[in-house]
């Protein structure tokens, strides 16, 4: 690296060069031999990439890095992306499903290089004010299915091409299922990539798509791990038939994971199966987080240019990572069957690749939510509005009524809950049973014994001619869930409504006062309220959840209710211990 970084336009004038793609290429500054002051840039990088970034940044600082007359210092920290995501989410008032709360010691960096753009997309989906800049890729690692070589050979590796439908059949094989594992996909980008590909295969396999998907989710869930190292430790540790049969048989991991694992010369090496269609790779986006000082933003642009220079490719190769274009530098040891030749000219611009191309944040959220529901247990009372306004047609849902759309969302959601859940069902309007505004269709009980009854009860839910008896129903539902509260589980109410309270029973002040009296931090009841259409008062619903805990989701388009329902359930806090 030269000791002088020159500006594109003038050697002594700080100028910004913008390439035609609209991506900031960065600053090139004339190094001041006697720079003063200090710009400290905090950079959090995924652990496998951190050594390469740190080495490049350290050399740059040693050579005299500066922006104008001010010296630059780069503090690179190896950070688990899930930890930084929790910090950033908390800073923006959001909670990501499965991520949990940030630790008290974690801080938000100036620049974040997670292993995948899916972290940025998930944050943008749940924290609308989160708007990082740049976001271009500085490295890449394909996602593969890691499989012990004896098992892979038996299935036709390395000659056979593998697709996700083949793997799905192996996962759902009831007579001799493949022992699959996954790192918790709500907390691991490689696990999420594999889950996205496998669920896409399940949806396209024909027949009952939801049944196929739920089967795949639950099969993976039996072999899930919270940490990647824990998953890797479950692969066979001895080269004998018993160890291979009892060890982990397949898992979605990065190419870098497989190279690193095999570099330790294990008794049973892993084959890397490059699946078709290719799953979303780890793309290591360079994200400048919002709110940093202009001088730091300038330093970040210079750093980005450094990390997308041709010489950085070889630093990536030393960490078993590829350049953003998919090629690799000198010394890269590719697994057998890797789809790119060693070396070769780059096929993408030198200033980094495009991260997150073609990814659908809504699809990611659906998969994450479905996983969270299918792999957790809880106790829930579903309360569905059957007031007269629920007869309104929904143009975006082929003019089905709001009631039909809501019931269908509940029915599909029910299919994701496994038998460890306890679920009950009420409906409400005004004067449904004498002067009472609500009707119990099914009491809260284990799905293992009343799934069929719940499905049958949902089929009977029809709109009435009454109004919205929200307050009396809310109080009764809260009392019912709290009465038989169960430890070690999330005890919750999910209430669907398309209106405001129109009953002459409890007033808003009376309801809130009674809920405050009942609220018990030792026996919390989470209240999730889902408002549908234009007639909902979000402020009215939030006044309730501020007392009880929980969240409010409001959609103007009732056809979105299914996605919102899944997201709402997935984002509940963990059960108190």
N, C-alpha and C positions, 0 to 999 in steps of 0.2 A: 504494500500500500504506500503510495507516494506521500511524503510529508506535507504536500500542498494539495488542497481541494479547490479547484478553480471554478469561479462562477461561469455559467454558460454565456452570459452577455458581456460581463466585464470583470476583470480580475479583482477589482477593489469594491465593486458595487453589489450589495446583496440583492439578488434578483431571483424570482421564482420562475421556473420553467414548467409549463403545463403541456403534456403531450396530447396528441389529438384524441386519445381515448378518454380524456377527461380526468385521468389519474394524476395526482401530484407526483412528478418525477423526483422532486427534492431540490435542495439547495446544494450548490458547490461553492464553498467559501474559500477565500484566500486565507490560509492559516497565518495568524498573527504570531510572530516569534515571541512576543511578550504579552500574550493575552492576560487579562485580569478578570477578577470576579469568577463566578462559577454558576453555570446552569446544570442542575442535577436532574437527570432524567431517570425516573424509576420505570423499569421495564420488567413486567412479569411474563415469563415464557414457559410453555409446556416443558416438562423436565427433560424429555429426550432431545429437544432442540436447544435447550438453554446453553449447553457447553459451546455449541457452534456460535451462537449469538454473543455469548460472553467473550469468546476468543476474538471475534471480529471487532467488537466494541472496545476491548482492552487495547488491541493493536492501534485502533483509530485514536484513542485517547493518548496513547504513548507517542504517536506521531504528531500530536498537537492539535487535537480536535477543538474547533471553536466556531461560534456563530458571530461574525463580525469581530469585535475586540474581546468578546467574552468566552472564557474557556467552558468546555463541556465535560461533564462527568456523567458516565452512564452506569447506573446501578442495576445489574441484571440479577433477577432472582428466579430460581426454578420453582414454579408454582403449579399445583394441580388445578386445571381449569375449573373444576367444580367449586373450589374454594374461592377463586376470584369471582366466578359467576354469582355466588351467594352474596359476596360483598357488594358487587355492582347492583344486583337486584335490590338489596336492602336500601342502597343509596337512592334508588328510584322508586321506592315504595312498592316493590313487586316481590312475589314469591314464585319461584319456579318449581313445578311439580317434581317431587323426589329429591330436590336439592337441599331443602331445609334452610335453617338460619345460618348466617355467617358467624364464624368464630370471633371471639372478642379481640384476638390479636391480628386478624387479617385486615389489610388496608387496600384501598383502591389505587392502582398504579397510574402512571401517565400514559403508558403504552402497554397494551395487552396483546400477546401472541398466544392464543389458545391453540389447541390441536385441531380445532374444526370451526368452520363458520356457523355450524348449527348452534353454537353457544350464542353468537351474536343474534341470530334469527330468533331464538327462543326469548332472549331478553327484549328484543324489539317488539315481539308479539305481546308480551305481558307488561312492558314498561315503555309506553309510547314516547316518553321524553328521552329515551336512550337513543342517541344519534352519534355513534362514533364515526370518525372520518378515515379515509384510505380504505382499509379492509382488504387490500390485495394480498394474494398468497405469496409467501416467501419460501415455502418448502412443500413437500408432498410425500405421503406414504399411502399406497393403496390398501384397502381393506381386503383381507383374504379370509378364507376359512382355514384355520389351523387345525391339522389333523395328524395324529401319530402316523409315521410313515407306513407301518405294517397295515393299518386300517386303510389308509389312502391307496396303498398298492392293491389291496383286495378289491377296492372299488374302481380300479382302472387307472389310477395315477401312475406315471405322469403323462400318459398318452391321451387319456380321455379328457374331453371338455366337460366341465361341470356347470350345471345351472341350478337356480334356487328351487325350482320345482322338484328336481331330483333330491335335493337336500330335505325339502319339506316332507317328501314321502318317507325318507329315512327317519325323520323326527317323529312323524305320526304313525310309524309302523308299530302296530299293537303287539305283534308277536316277538319282534326283536328290535326295539327302537334304538337308534343311535344315541349314545349318552352325550347329550349336548350341554354346553354351558354358555354363559354370557356374563359379561360384567354389567352390572346394573345400568341399563341404557338411559335412565334419567340422570345418571351421574358420569357416564363414560361415552365419548363420541364414537369410538369403535363399536361398542355394543349397540348404540343407537343406529349406526349405519347398517349393521347386520340385521337388526330388527326391522328397519324400514324395508330392506330387500326381501326378507322372509315373509313379512305381512303382505307385501305387494304380490308375491307369488301365491300366497294363500287366497287373496282376493281374486286372482286370475285363474285359479285352479278348477273353476266350475263347481256346480253343486251349491251347497250352503256356504257362502263365503264367510259369514260370521262364525259359523261353527268351525271351519278350517282355521280361521284366524285365532279364535279362542283356544283351540287345541294346540296350535303352535306356541302361543303365549304361555300357556300353562306348562307345556313340555320344557320350554326354555327356563321358566321360573323355577322348576325343580333343581336346576343346575346353576342358578345365578350366584354370583359373588359380588361383594361390595367393592373389592379391590382387584386390580388386574393381576398383581403378584399372587394373590390367593387363588385366582382361577388357574394361572400357569402351574401352580404347585399341584394341581389335581390331575395333570397329565401323567401317563404311566412313568413310574420311576425305575422300572426294571423291564428287561427285554424278555419276558416270559408270557405265555398265553394268559395266565391268571391276572397278572398285573395289567396287561393291555386291555383285557375284557372288563376289568373293574375300574379302570381309570377313565378320565375324560376322553371322549371320542372326537369332539369337534367344537370349535368356538370361533366366533368372528373376532379377529384381532388385526392389528396393523401388520404390514410387511416388516416394519422395523421391530415389532415385538417378536416375530418369528426368527429374524436374523439374530437378535440379541439372545434369544433362548438357545438357539442352536450353537452360538459362539461359545457357550459354556460346556459343550460336548456332553449333552445328556445321554443316558443309556438308550433312549428312544427319541431320535430327532423328530421334529415336526415338519410335515409337508405344508407348503403354502398353496392352497387351491384358489386360483384366480377365476372367480365365478362369472357367469354370464346371465343377465347383463351385469356389467361391472358395478359394484356398489359405490356409493359416495365415498371418496377418499378422505383421509385427513389432509386438510389444505393449509393449515397454519396461517390464518389471516393476520396481517399487521394492522391492528386497530388502535387508532389514537383516540383515547376516551374523551368525551365531551367535558368542557369546563377547564381544560388546562391553560396555562398562561401562554401568550403568543410566543415568547422566547423558547419555551419548551416545545411548542408545536413546530417551530423552526428547526430545533435540534432533532426532533423526531423525523422530519422530512429528510435531513441529512443521513440519519441512521438508516432509514428505509432504503435510500439509494445504495448505501454500503452493503446492505443485506440482500440486494438484488443484483450485485455486480457479478461478473463471470467467476471471479476468484472465490466467491462464497460457496459455489457449487461443490468445490472439493472439501470445504469444511462440513457441508451437509453429508457428503459421502462418508466421512469419517464417523458420523453418527448414524449410519445406515438409513439416511433419508435421501430422497430425490429432490431435484430442483422443481419449481412450480410447473414446468412444462412436462414433467414425467420422466425426463432423462436423468442421468446421474453423473457424478464426477469421478475422479480417479480414486481407486481403492474401494469402490462400492462392491460388496459381495452379494450378488443377487441370488435369491433362492432359485432352485430348479423350477423352470417353467415361467419365470418372470417375463412379462410381455414386452419389455423394452430392451434394446441392445445396450451393451456397456458403452458408455461415452456417447459420442455422436453430437452433432450440432443441435443447439436448442431449437425447438419448434414453436416457442412462445416468446413474446417480447422480453428483453433482458430486465425490464423493470418490474418483474413479478407477474404472477398469473392472476386470473380473475377468480376470486373466491366465491363460493356459494352459487355458482351458476346453475340455474334451473331448479333450485330447491324451493319447495313450497312450505312456508312457515305454518300454514294451516294443517297441512298433511303431517308435518313433524309434531305439531301439538296433538293431533288426533291419536297418533301412534303412542306418544308419551303418555297421554291420558289413559288410553286403553290398557297400556301396560300397568300403570299405577293401580288401576281398578282391579285388573285381573290378578294382581300379585299381592294385594293387601286385603286385610279383613276388617270388617266394621259392623256397626249396628246402626240402622237407619230407618227413619219413618219418612216415607214419601207422601206428600200432601198435595193433591191436584185440584185446582180451581175448576168447578163445573158451573160457574155462573152463566147467565144467558149470553154474555158477550163472547164466550168461548165458542159460540156457533159461527162467529165471523169467518168467512173464507180467507184463505191465504193464497194470493195469486202466484207467488213463487213456489208453491207446493201443489200445483195443479188444482187450485181452489178447494183443497181439502180444508176442513175447519181447523181452527186453532186447537180444539180439543183433540182431533184426530192426530194432528202433528205432534202434540205433547205426549199423548198416549203411546204413539209409535216410538218417540225418543225414549220413554221410560221402558218400553218393552225391549228395545235393542240394548239399552243399558243393563237391563236385568240379565241378559245373556252373557254379559261380561263378569258378573259377580259369581264367585264360586260358592260352594256349599258351606264354606266357613262363615259367610255373611249371615246376619239376621236382618230381615227387612219386613216392614209393615206398610200398609197402604190405607190412606184416608182420602176422601173427597170433601170439598166444602163449597158452600154458596151461602144462602140465608134460608133458615127454617127447613133444613133437609130432613131432620128427624124431630117432629113437633116444632118447638121453638129453638132447637139446637142447630147451629150452623154447619156442623160437620158430621160425617158418617164414617165409621170404621168399617172398612171392607175386609181387611186382613190384619190381625194384631201382629206386632213385631215378633218374629220367630225365626228359627233357623231355616235357611233356604233348603237345606237337606230334606226337610219334611214338608215344605209348603210351596215349593217352586211352581208346581202345577196349579195350585189354588191362586197364587198371585197372577199367573198368566191369564187364568180364566177371569179373575176379578178385573184386570185391566181391560179385558174385552167388553166388560159391561159399563165402563165409564162413559157417560153421555152428558151433554150440557143440560142444565135445568133452565127454569125461567126466572131464577132468583138473582139476587145481587151478590156482592162480594163481602162475605162476613169474615174479613181477614183477622181482626184483632181477637175476637173470641176464640177463633180456631187456633191462632198462634199460641195463645196462652194454654189452651187444652193440650196441644201437641207437645209443648215444652214440658208440661207437667207429666205427660205420659212417658216421654223418653227419660226424664230424670227419675221417675219413680222406680224403674227397673234398671237403672244405670249399671253398666258392667265395666269393671276395671280392665285395663290392658287393651281396650278397643276405643276407636273414635266413635262416640255416641252422637248422632247427628240427625237433623231434620232437613229435608230438602223440600221446599215449598214452591210450587209453580203457580203464578197468578198473572192475569192480564189486566188487573184493575186496582183501584184504591179501595180502602175500607168504605163500605156503604151501609153498614149495619148500625142499629141504634143501641147496641150493647155497650161494651167497654169503649171508653174514649182512648185516644192515643196516650194521654198522660197516665191514665189508669193502667193501661197495659204495660207501659214502661216501668211504672212504679212496682207492679207485681213481679215483673221479670227481674228487676233489681233485687227484690226480696228473695226470689228463688235462686238466683245465680250463686253457684257454689264452686269456688276454684278447685276444690277437691273432687268435684263431680261435674266437669264442664260438659255442656251440650253445645255443639257447633250448629249454627243455623245458617243454611245456605238458601238464599231467596233468589229465584229466577223469574224476572219480570219479562212479560211477552207483550209487544205491541206498544201503541202510542199512549194508552190510558194508564200506564204505570207511573207512580211517583217514586223515583229512585230515592229521594230524600226520606220518604215515609218508610221504605224498606230498610234503609241504612240506619234510621233511628232505632230500629229493633236490633240489628246485628251489632251496633255499637255497645249495646247492653249485654247481649248474649255471647258475643264472639261469633265469627263466621264471615260471610262475604255476600255481596249482592252482585248479580249479573243481570243486565237489562239489554234486550235486543229489540230493535224495531221490526226486524224480520223474523217472524216465528219459525221459518224454515231452518234457521240456524240453531234452534233449540237443542238438537241432538248433540252438536259439537260443544255447546256451552254446558250442557249437563255433564258430559264426560270431563270437561276441563274443571268444572266446579268440584266434582267429587275428587279428582286427582290432586287438587291443590289444598285439600284439607291438611291441617297440621298432623304430625304423628300422635299416636295415642299417648296419654300421660302414663308415666311409670310409677 
